Amino acid sequence: MQDRYEIRDKLGQGGLGAVYRAYDRTLKREVAIKRISTSDDVPHNAEATKQMTQETGALAALQHPHIVTIYDVGTDEEGPFVVMELLKGKTIDEIVESSAPLTWKDFREFAMQVQEGLIAAQDLGLVHRDLKPSNLMLNWLPSGKFQVKIVDFGLAKFAAEPIFQDVTDGDAVYGSIFFMAPEQFERKKIDKRTDMYAIGCVYYFALTGVMPFQGETGQQVMAAHLEHRVVPVSELRPDIPSWVCDWIMWHMNRLPEDRPENTREALQTFIQLDVPITQSMTPDPQPPAPKRPRLLVPGAEPVAPAPVAPSPASEVRPAPPVTQTMPKPLKPPEDAPPSLHTTDQQTLVSAGPEASPDAPPPAAAVIPNVPPKVATASPTAEVVPTSTATAKPARAVPTAQAVPTAQAVQATGPAATEASSFGHTTIGSTPKPPKGLSSSAKIVIFSVLGVLILLVSWMIVTKMGTNKINKRYNELVTITAMPTTKELPVNKDDLKILLDSVGTGANTSRETVYKALAIAQSTDGTDVDEAIAQFATKETLNDDIRVSLLSRVLRKRANPSSLNYLLNYSKTTQNEQVAAAALTALTEIGGEDQVDDFIDIIQFSPSNAIRKAAEGALEGILKRSTHREKWGQTLADAYAEASDDSTRRTMIRLLGVAGGPESRKVLEGILEGDNMLDQLATIEAMKSWPDDSMFEPLMEFLEAQSDDTVRPKAFTAGYVFLMDDKRKRSDEKTEAMWRRLSENAKTPKEQDTVISGLVQIAQSEWPIEIIQDFGENSTNDRVIDRSEQAITRIKERLVILKGSKKDFDEE
């Protein structure tokens, strides 16, 4: 390598290795060289180098405009390296953090280029494994158009344990963890859908400027991924078309099977949904309808999560973060030549034209109230506006019969020149019937003229009212779209305008209207919550709109005045999707008076979706209760009366939330029995137990188990129990409980789990003793290595806590 490449300077250091600027003496060009990191304790693996050479060789043959070009790959005495084209642009995280989130037009171009690059790689069977904003670079072409380049494709596989560095560090959060899919934390098999999740997180960041899954430590971020706690894109960027927000959230679904199968499917859906506003709605032949993204409700219960300490935020969903900086269009560097591609250029997309990059989403079209100077009834007449600055020339639409409008009447007195062809009659002058007309003919003529005058008057009044409503609508959505708006003052008329706009036709600002309704505050005593609840439960609405009003708007408002509407509607509607949405809203609204209602729904509803929603609402009530244990007997009775297995196991989970002596009696009885599925439900319930009283029965059950299915679940429950930082306990009690769990860590995986947990919670020396026992008694190389690393890290932390290393050594 030294014979051909001259290393000139170091460009950066990342989780996969270091990048250097170098000069290729053979081809006389600058290149970038990446050294793949290897652990000091682990010699480089020749087989890994061989595989890397094969895969990067395939990537080099690809030569795709949106993937960094690979020139060479090899290994020397320092380990493996990759030679690639030298890029001089900025990464997407640098752009967003230094400037602002992307506008819709720039994001559209950015996303389509990324998808094109990923399709080409996936067609070769390549998986990136480490997609994040710093691995997506934007270069500016000489014409002024930006070009996306995906870097580090597939190299994550060859780094020395990059996931361990990202996940287990208790003192810092590395970049990759914000964009890693849940299956990477769970150490499950990864495939193309893992990249789908990661790129969805990147898109989320590019549009909002915030990470989709947040936390102050690596463990909290991991918990957010596994518990799927994410604020929908639509709540942070209401100016973005709603289908785009759904498309991004589709990528970020918790389970791989709920995401796009691959990038080709995702891009096909994007293109089909991105319909220009001038395109016919019924083309011939009609293309197949795009696959609707399958979305999961944020905060939904995770499926078989890895052992993770729940974050305190898991009980109460935090308020959505706001975009700190207004989106701005991307521009070439200042020293670049003038751009031929301006982001201000009009693009016909489903979102409609934008007035400016920073403008709020457009509202319903407002017809300018500018009377033309001349108008005739001819179908081909040109309508000339009074000022070209306020209205563009438009051609009148031919109709079967000319109908006077408000603009067809001149209000300047006798000199009016407007005319409407009706026999020989001119509007604006006294009609002169021809000679020889009978009295009945005169009556008919004057009657028709009277009707026309009334019709014109009605249209004038209607148009004035419509313009007034449209103007107020635009004011409301403009105020709502401002990032600083937290409350929206409304009166009864304002509320009607917002509700009517939701329920009628296509509305490009519907997401903004949902936000407006969620933050609306009455200025005239109108009960906003009751009005929204009545509208959502009684009006004829599209199911998607009704679900959004129930599960998003009313749930966010969480006002008891809508409670009875939602509860009654959930019991009477035949639509299980809408009923479940009403019950979801009750998760934040319901009180202890509704406990029996929810138990009835769980026991008697034939719909699994409705039963699950009722369980979630009841769980929320129990967690908010200051004396939840009093409901133990009620739930125990419901458990005893359950008519099917599903209802019985639902009651088991709820008994774990309630806690108390009655609940404990039921759960201990199940653990002593022989129904394995009920035991698994009980183990899951113990994770939610409100105090430490069930830890001992759980450990006794664990020690008596040999079943390969039940035992790992019980161990994981014990770990989650200890990692729950909402449980306050003394250091002595904490030590005793961790020692009890460590005694039951029989496999290398379980020992590794204990080590990981102790690294994060260690505030004194006793965790070192437990970890040393693992290292000294284990024959597993990974456990031994992890033990040594963990002890070093804990000691470093204790030095900081105690003030100096000298003090620590003396003690």
Buried (B, 14 or more C-beta within 10 A) or exposed (E): BEEBBEEEEEBEEBBBBBBBBBBBEEEEEEBBBBBBBBEEEEEBBEEBBEBBBEBBEBBBEBEBEBBBBBBBBEBEEEBBBBBBBBBEBBBBBBBBBEBBBBBBBBBBBBBBBBBBBBBBBBEEEBBBBBBBBBBBBBBBEEEBBBBBBBBBBBBBBBBBBBBBBBBBBBEEBBBBBBBBBBBBBBEBEBBBBBBBBBBBBBBBBBBBBBBBBBBEBBBBBBBBBBBBBBBBBBBBBBBBBBBBBBBBBBBBBBBBEBBBBBBBBBBBBBEBBBBEEEEEEEEEEEEEEBBEBBBBBBBBBBEEBBBBBBBEBBEEBEEBBBBEEEBBBBBBEEEEEEBEEEBEEEBEBBBEEBEEBEEBBBBBEBEEBEBBEEBBBEEEBEBEBEEEEEBEEEEBEEEEEBEBBBBBBBEEEEEBEBBBEBEEBBBBEEBEBEEEEEEEEEEEBEEEBEEBEEEBEEBBEEBEEBBEBBEBBBEBBBBBBEEEBEEBEBEBEBBBBBBBBBBEEEBBBBBBBBBBBBBBEBEEEBBBBBBBBBBBBEBEBEEEBBBBBBBBBBBBBBBEBBBEBBBEBBBEBEBBBBBBBBBBBBBBBBEBEBBEBBBEBBBEBEBEBBBBBBBBBBBBBBBBBEEBBEBBBBBBEBBEEBEEEEBBBBBBBBBBBBBBEBBBEBBBEBBEEEEEEBBBBBBBBBBBBBEBEBBEBBBEBBEEBEEEEBBBBBBBBBBBBBBBBEBEEEEEEBBEBBBBBBBBBEEBBBBBBBBBBBBBBBEEEBBBEBBBBBBEEBEBEBBBBBBBBBBEBBBEBBBEEEEEEEEBEEE
